[in-house]
Amino acid sequence: MPGKVEELIEQINGLENGKITCVLADQSIGWALDIAEKKGIRQAAFCPAAAAQLVLGLSIAKLIDKGIIDRDGSPVEKQIIQLSPTMPPTSTEHLVWACVGNLTTQIYFRTYVIYVAFGSFMAFEPTKFKELTFGLELSNRPFLWVVQPDITDRIKTYHSGFTERVANHAKIVGWAPQQKILSHPSVACFISHCGWNSTIEGTSNGIPFLCWPHFADQFLNQSYICDVWKVGLRLDADENGTIRSCEINNKIEKLLNDEDLKARSIGFQGEGFK
């Protein structure tokens, strides 16, 4: 959009009459003021929201100094803040810059991305695959899911409308640099098959696990993660041996709200394999 605005200004000012002499812009689109300055045009910002919102914006430096948000503007943790006795309290999850996209019901903030990966050799049965897609959708949380292309080819498709409904807060890829992803501060948990490499990479980066082992050493690794180190939770199957979408959703919520487990995961970071 900035390029289009600059182009429009050039077109109008190229005419004989009606040249633009001042740019008045919403404070949230500061780039428009930058374009005006670049073109030698006077500029002014205005705040269309309540004055209290302007106060909040002007308090960013103070919020950083107090450790409420980081220098990227992301809330360090969910908490209630009050900038002035004359202003109502507000939650850090409702800070304007903590929102993603234009969907007011989808407010995501730091350490809330779910990373899903099951290694290079994992092949899901169609029922298990669809339960996982339903579970991720039910969670209504941002996720990055690594799905091997040949796996989706074998099971044909996701359930109807899935990719469209999650498009605003999810990414499905055929490959990802796992170590780099797990070291990113936005990752909240790792849904994993518990292969040994994944176990090392997840724990060494302080990431809690949701465990879904399938064969070989993966069940033993799950035992260490859940029972010995206590940095993850099991996904439990029903009486038919199937891990259902509701179980996946419930365990995601349980893990993300378990402060003790998350603290153990962070404490375990870099320590478990020395």
C-alpha positions in Angstrom: 0.0 0.0 0.0 2.8 2.6 0.7 3.9 2.3 -2.9 0.4 2.9 -4.2 -0.1 6.0 -2.0 3.2 7.4 -3.1 2.2 6.8 -6.7 -1.1 8.5 -6.2 0.5 11.6 -4.7 2.9 11.8 -7.7 0.0 11.4 -10.2 -2.1 14.1 -8.5 0.9 16.5 -8.0 1.8 16.0 -11.7 -1.4 17.7 -12.7 -1.7 21.5 -13.2 -4.4 22.0 -10.5 -5.3 20.5 -7.1 -1.9 19.6 -5.8 -1.6 17.8 -2.4 -0.1 20.3 0.1 -0.8 18.4 3.3 -1.2 14.8 4.4 -3.4 14.0 7.4 -3.1 10.4 8.5 -4.2 8.0 11.2 -1.3 7.6 13.7 -1.4 3.9 13.1 -0.2 4.3 9.5 2.9 6.3 10.2 4.3 5.3 6.8 1.9 7.8 5.2 3.6 10.6 7.1 7.0 9.3 6.0 5.9 9.4 2.4 4.7 13.0 2.8 8.0 14.0 4.4 9.9 12.4 1.5 7.8 14.4 -1.0 8.3 17.6 0.9 4.7 17.8 1.9 3.5 19.0 5.3 2.0 16.2 7.4 0.0 15.7 10.6 -1.1 12.7 12.6 -4.5 12.3 14.3 -5.8 9.7 16.7 -9.3 8.5 15.7 -9.6 6.3 18.8 -10.3 7.3 22.4 -7.7 9.5 24.2 -7.0 6.5 26.5 -5.7 4.6 23.5 -3.3 7.4 22.7 -2.1 7.2 26.4 -1.5 3.5 26.0 0.6 4.1 22.9 2.7 6.8 24.6 3.3 4.4 27.5 5.1 1.8 25.4 8.6 2.8 26.7 7.3 2.5 30.3 5.8 -0.9 29.6 9.1 -2.1 28.2 11.1 -0.7 31.2 8.7 -2.5 33.6 9.1 -5.8 31.8 5.4 -6.0 30.8 6.2 -6.1 27.1 9.5 -6.8 25.2 11.1 -4.5 22.7 9.2 -6.2 19.9 6.0 -5.1 21.7 5.0 -8.7 22.6 3.5 -9.2 26.1 6.0 -11.1 28.3 3.1 -12.8 30.0 -0.7 -12.4 30.3 -1.5 -10.0 33.1 -3.8 -7.1 34.0 -2.3 -3.6 33.8 -3.6 -0.1 34.8 -1.8 2.9 33.4 -3.7 5.5 35.5 -6.2 5.5 38.4 -8.6 7.2 36.0 -8.3 4.5 33.4 -9.9 1.0 33.5 -7.6 -2.0 33.9 -6.8 -3.9 30.7 -5.3 -7.3 29.9 -2.0 -7.5 28.0 -3.6 -9.9 25.6 -5.9 -7.0 24.4 -3.0 -4.6 23.6 -3.6 -3.4 20.0 -0.1 -4.4 18.8 -0.6 -8.0 20.3 -3.3 -8.7 17.8 -2.7 -10.5 14.6 -4.8 -9.9 11.5 -8.3 -8.3 11.4 -10.2 -11.0 13.4 -11.0 -9.6 16.8 -11.7 -13.1 18.2 -8.2 -14.3 17.3 -5.7 -12.7 19.6 -2.4 -14.4 19.7 0.7 -13.4 21.5 4.2 -14.5 22.2 4.8 -18.2 23.1 1.5 -19.3 21.7 2.4 -21.0 18.5 2.0 -24.8 18.3 4.7 -26.6 16.3 3.6 -30.0 14.9 6.1 -32.4 13.3 6.3 -36.2 13.2 9.7 -36.9 11.5 10.5 -38.0 8.0 9.1 -41.6 8.2 5.8 -41.1 10.0 2.8 -42.2 8.0 -0.6 -41.5 9.5 -3.7 -43.6 9.0 -6.5 -41.4 7.5 -8.6 -41.5 10.7 -5.7 -40.4 12.9 -4.7 -37.7 10.4 -8.2 -36.2 10.4 -8.5 -36.3 14.2 -5.3 -34.3 14.3 -6.6 -31.7 11.9 -9.9 -31.4 13.9 -7.9 -31.1 17.1 -5.7 -28.3 15.8 -8.7 -26.5 14.4 -10.6 -26.9 17.7 -7.7 -25.3 19.6 -8.2 -22.1 17.6 -4.5 -21.3 18.1 -1.8 -20.5 15.7 0.2 -23.5 14.5 3.0 -24.6 12.2 2.5 -28.1 10.9 5.1 -30.0 8.9 3.4 -32.6 6.7 5.4 -34.8 4.4 3.9 -34.4 0.8 3.7 -38.1 0.2 1.7 -38.5 3.4 -1.0 -36.2 2.2 -1.0 -37.8 -1.2 -1.7 -41.2 0.4 -4.6 -40.1 2.5 -5.9 -37.8 -0.3 -7.1 -34.7 1.6 -7.7 -32.7 4.7 -11.3 -32.6 5.9 -13.6 -30.2 4.0 -12.7 -26.5 4.4 -10.0 -27.1 6.9 -7.2 -25.2 5.2 -9.5 -22.3 4.4 -10.7 -22.0 8.0 -7.2 -22.0 9.5 -5.5 -19.9 6.8 -5.4 -16.8 9.0 -3.5 -18.3 11.8 -1.8 -21.5 10.5 0.9 -22.6 8.2 1.2 -26.1 6.7 4.6 -26.9 5.0 6.3 -29.9 3.6 9.6 -29.2 5.4 10.9 -26.8 8.1 14.2 -26.1 9.8 13.2 -27.8 13.1 16.1 -26.6 15.3 15.7 -23.0 14.2 11.9 -23.2 14.8 12.2 -24.8 18.3 14.7 -22.1 19.3 12.2 -19.3 18.4 10.5 -17.5 21.4 7.1 -17.8 19.7 6.8 -21.6 20.1 4.6 -22.7 22.9 4.7 -26.4 22.6 5.8 -29.3 20.3 3.4 -32.0 19.2 5.8 -34.8 18.4 6.3 -38.5 17.7 9.2 -38.3 20.3 11.9 -39.5 18.0 15.3 -39.1 19.7 16.5 -36.1 17.6 13.2 -34.3 18.2 13.4 -35.1 21.9 16.9 -33.6 22.2 16.0 -30.5 20.1 12.8 -29.8 22.0 14.1 -30.2 25.5 17.3 -28.4 24.8 15.3 -25.4 23.7 13.0 -25.5 26.7 9.8 -26.4 24.7 7.1 -28.5 26.4 5.8 -31.6 24.6 2.6 -33.2 23.6 3.6 -36.8 23.0 2.2 -39.0 20.2 4.7 -41.9 19.8 4.2 -44.6 17.2 7.0 -47.2 17.2 10.6 -48.1 18.2 12.2 -46.0 20.9 9.5 -43.3 20.8 7.5 -44.8 23.7 10.6 -44.9 25.9 11.4 -41.3 25.0 7.8 -40.4 25.9 8.3 -41.9 29.4 11.4 -39.7 30.0 9.6 -36.6 28.7 6.4 -37.2 30.8 7.4 -39.3 33.8 11.1 -38.5 34.5 11.7 -35.0 33.3 8.0 -34.0 33.5 8.2 -31.6 30.6 5.4 -32.9 28.6 1.9 -34.6 28.5 0.7 -37.8 26.8 -2.0 -37.8 24.3 -4.3 -40.6 25.5 -6.2 -42.9 23.1 -9.9 -43.8 23.6 -11.2 -47.4 24.1 -10.8 -48.0 20.4 -7.1 -47.0 20.4 -7.7 -43.6 18.7 -6.5 -40.3 19.9 -9.5 -38.0 19.3 -9.6 -34.4 18.4 -11.2 -33.4 21.7 -8.2 -35.1 23.5 -5.8 -33.1 21.4 -7.6 -29.9 22.1 -7.9 -30.5 25.8 -4.3 -31.4 26.2 -3.2 -28.3 24.3 -5.2 -26.2 26.7 -4.0 -28.1 29.8 -0.3 -27.8 28.7 -0.5 -24.1 27.9 -2.1 -23.4 31.3 0.3 -25.6 33.3 2.8 -23.0 34.6 4.8 -25.6 36.6 5.3 -27.8 33.5 6.4 -24.8 31.4 8.8 -23.7 34.1 10.3 -27.2 34.3 10.7 -27.1 30.5 12.5 -23.8 30.6 14.6 -25.0 33.6 15.6 -28.1 31.7 16.7 -26.1 28.7 20.3 -26.9 27.8 20.7 -29.1 30.9 19.3 -32.5 30.1 22.1 -33.8 27.9 25.3 -32.4 29.4 
